[in-house]
Amino acid sequence: MSRKASGLRAWALQRATAVYLGLFFIYLVGALAVAPPADAAAWQAWMSHPVMSIASLVFVLALLVHAWVGVRDIIIDYLWHTGVRMAALALVALVLAGSGLWALQTLVLARLA
C-alpha cells in the first residue's frame, strides 16, 4: 500500500497544523492577557513586527491547510456522485483561496502602514 493511498500524508498534515494552531493560539491568548495593546496603533505595531507577521502568516497557511484537509476528507467520504464531489471541492478551494488572499492582503497592509 502506498503512502498516498493510506492517507498518511493527510493525517500528518492535519496533526502538524493542529499543533501549530494550538501553540499559536496559546501564545496569542497569553500575550494579550499579559500586555494587551492599548489602542489601534499599538495593535498595528505589534502585528507589523516581523516575527509576529511571519507567525501570523504561517498561522493563516496552517489554518487553510487544516481546513482543506478536513473538509476534503468529509466531502470525499460523504458525497459519492463525482460531479457533486468535484463541484463541492472546487467551491471549498475557491473559498479557501479567497480567504487566504484576503488574509495575506490584511497582513501586508498592516506591515506597510
C-alpha positions in Angstrom: 0.0 0.0 0.0 1.4 3.4 -0.9 1.5 6.4 1.4 -0.7 8.3 -0.9 -3.4 5.7 -0.7 -3.2 5.2 3.0 -4.0 8.8 4.0 -0.8 9.1 5.9 0.1 12.5 4.4 -3.4 14.0 5.2 -3.2 12.6 8.7 0.3 14.1 9.2 -0.7 17.5 7.8 -3.8 17.6 10.0 -1.8 16.8 13.1 1.1 19.2 12.3 -1.2 22.1 11.5 -3.3 21.4 14.6 -0.2 21.5 16.8 0.9 24.9 15.3 -2.6 26.3 15.5 -2.9 25.3 19.2 0.5 26.7 20.1 -0.1 30.0 18.3 -3.5 30.3 20.0 -1.9 29.7 23.4 0.8 32.3 22.7 -1.8 34.8 21.4 -4.0 34.4 24.5 -1.0 34.7 26.8 0.4 37.7 25.1 -2.9 39.5 25.1 -3.5 38.6 28.7 -0.1 39.9 29.8 0.2 43.1 27.7 -2.9 43.9 25.6 -2.4 46.6 23.0 -3.8 49.9 24.3 -5.1 51.2 21.0 -5.3 50.5 17.3 -1.8 52.0 16.7 -0.3 49.7 19.4 -2.1 46.7 17.9 -0.8 47.6 14.4 2.7 48.0 15.7 2.6 44.6 17.4 1.1 42.9 14.3 3.6 44.5 12.0 6.7 43.3 13.9 8.5 40.9 11.5 8.3 37.9 13.9 4.6 38.4 14.5 3.9 39.0 10.8 5.6 35.7 9.9 4.0 33.8 12.7 0.6 35.1 11.6 1.2 34.2 8.0 2.2 30.7 9.0 -0.9 30.6 11.2 -3.1 31.5 8.2 -1.4 29.0 6.0 -1.7 26.3 8.6 -5.4 27.1 9.1 -6.1 26.9 5.4 -4.3 23.6 5.0 -6.0 22.2 8.1 -9.4 23.3 6.8 -8.8 21.9 3.3 -7.7 18.5 4.6 -10.7 18.2 7.0 -13.3 19.4 4.6 -11.8 17.5 1.7 -12.0 14.3 3.7 -15.6 14.9 4.6 -16.6 15.7 1.0 -14.8 12.6 -0.3 -16.4 10.4 2.4 -20.0 11.6 2.1 -20.5 12.9 -1.5 -20.5 9.9 -3.8 -21.6 11.4 -7.0 -18.5 12.5 -8.9 -19.9 15.7 -10.3 -21.3 16.9 -7.0 -18.0 16.0 -5.3 -15.9 17.9 -7.8 -18.2 20.9 -7.6 -18.0 20.9 -3.8 -14.3 20.5 -3.8 -13.9 23.4 -6.3 -16.2 25.6 -4.2 -14.3 24.9 -1.0 -10.9 25.5 -2.8 -12.2 28.8 -4.1 -13.5 30.0 -0.7 -10.2 29.0 1.0 -8.1 30.6 -1.7 -10.1 33.8 -1.4 -9.8 33.7 2.3 -6.1 33.2 2.1 -5.6 36.1 -0.3 -7.7 38.3 1.9 -5.6 37.4 5.0 -2.4 38.0 3.0 -3.7 41.4 1.9 -4.5 42.3 5.5 -1.1 41.2 6.8 0.7 43.1 4.0 -1.3 46.3 4.6 -0.7 46.1 8.3 3.0 45.7 7.6 3.1 48.7 5.2 1.1 51.1 7.3 
